[in-house]
Amino acid sequence: MIRRPVDLIIALERECLDVDKAVAQRRWDACEVSWRAQRLLTHELDIAMREAKLEDAEKASLFKRIARLTRYRDGQLKRLRAFNEACATRLATMGRFRSFSKNIDNERRSSLLDVSS
């Protein structure tokens, strides 16, 4: 049985909030579960919207909520991309520092072992 579009939109909204909580807590496995649920709910919503006999006012209200939900999810994706880029920048900086410290360490070790100087 296909659920009503309103119920599916509410479920999608809750899943978006669950992703926000999981991201804040760095629980990436919970994010993956929620994203999978969102894909299934989105597909189910598509089917429900096509099969439901809705009045124009109700349809307009649903499309307005769907548009708001889409903007919210786009914002989530933008924040996740910014987080990803920040992590990549930090990792690159750490890698350069580590490489630099290994080079400095090798130069010091070789000069200490060189007895001719």
N, C-alpha and C positions, 0 to 999 in steps of 0.2 A: 504494500500500500504506500502510495506517495503522500508525503506530508504536505501540509499547506505551505504556500510560499512564505507567509509571515513567520511560521515556526522555523523554517529553514534560514531565514535572514537572522532571526534571533540566535540560532545556533552558530551561524557564521560570525556574528558579532562577539559571541562568547569565546569562540576559538581565537579570534584576533586578540582579545584581551589575555587569553592564556599564553599566546606567543609572546606578548609584551612582558608578562611575568617571567616566562622561561628565559627570555633574552636577558632580562635584568639579573637573573640568578645564574646566567651562563649554563643553563641546562639544555644543551643542544639536542639531546635525544628527545626531550619533550617538545622542542620546536619541530622536529621532524615528524613526530606523531601528529601534532596539531596541523601542520601543513598538509599532511596526507588527508586528514579529516576535512580540511577546507576544500581540497580538490574534489572529494566525494560529495560534499555538501553543495558545492558550486554546480556540479553536474546534475545533482538531484533538483536543485533550484531551477536550472534551465528546463528540465523536463516538466516540473510542476508549473512553471510559468506558461509553458506552451499548452498544457492540458487543462489548466484551471479556467473556469468560466468566471471572469472578473468584470466588475463594472469599471467604467472609465476612471472614476474618482479613486477607486481602490487600486487600480493598475498604476495610476499616476503616483499615488503615495508609495507603492512598492518600488517603482523605478527611482523615485527620489531617495529612498533608503538604500537601494542598491548602489546608486551613484555616490552617496556619502560613504558607504562601506568600501567602495572601490578607491575613493580618495584616501581613506584611512589605510588601506592595505598598500597603496602606492607610497604613502609616507613611511610605513613600516619598512618597506623595501629600500627606500632612500636612506633611512637610518641604519639599516643593516649593511648597506654598501659603504656608508661612511665609516662604520665600525670596522669593517673588513679592511678598508684602505688604511685606517689608523693602525691596525694590527700589522699590516704588511710593512708600513713605514717603520714601526718600532722594531720589527724583526730584522729588517734590512739594516737599520742602524746598529742593532746588537751584533749582527753578523760582521759588519765592517769593524766594529770595535774589537770583536773577538779575533778577527784576522790581524788587525793592527797589533793587538797585545801579543799574539803569537810571534809576529815578526820582531817586535821589541825584545821579547823574552829570548829568542834565538840569538839576536845580536849580542845581548849581554852575556849569555852563556858562552858564546864563542870567544868574546874578548877576555873573559875570566880564565878560559882554558888555554889561551895563547900565552905561552911563557916567553916568547921572544920579544915582547914589547916592554 
